[in-house]
Amino acid sequence: MNSAKINFTKLSVVIPIFNEVKTFRQVLEKVRAVPIPKEIIIVDDFSSDGTRDMLKTIQAEGDPSVKIFFQEKNQGKGRALREGFKKVTGEIVIIQDADLEYDPNDYPALTQPILEGRVEVVYGSRYKGKNFNPYKFFHTLVNKFLTGFSNLFTGQNLTDMETCY
């Protein structure tokens, strides 16, 4: 790992989206409000609920920091992410889901260890910090089991292998 501080000019926020017409405008406004220089790359995975029309309206607004791409058929979140990664121009990349599960206000805390040159990658966790919800017991139990199993084989020490951030 290179311990030198990163020369940072722009964050790339990649947002894979599929049928999120009800939440996406709010997500986009929250991402825009984060006080970090950024580009927002949205990849629609062939939504059928009106999301594509909403994205075309956003595209017509002409915000140069927002780049929108449309897949011609549904290919899954992984493919949407790979397509988005091809378009990034920032030094740091964050994946943002379009369903309000993750808070863009966490971007400064997530990017700080990278900017300081302490790490090359940061993984978020739904099981640490202020937003942990212990009442999703079954989901938490299964995730902890799978994360432990994953850590065993990868040598990592993650707390939430299914994390978005």
NORLIN-V320623 format. One record per helix or strand of 3 or more residues. SS is the DSSP state (a for helix, b for strand). FROM is the first residue (numbers start at 0). TO is the last residue. If there is no record, write none. Layout:
ss:SS from:FROM to:TO
ss:SS from:FROM to:TO
//
This chain:
ss:b from:10 to:16
ss:a from:23 to:32
ss:b from:37 to:43
ss:a from:50 to:59
ss:b from:65 to:69
ss:a from:76 to:84
ss:b from:91 to:94
ss:a from:103 to:114
ss:a from:136 to:153
//
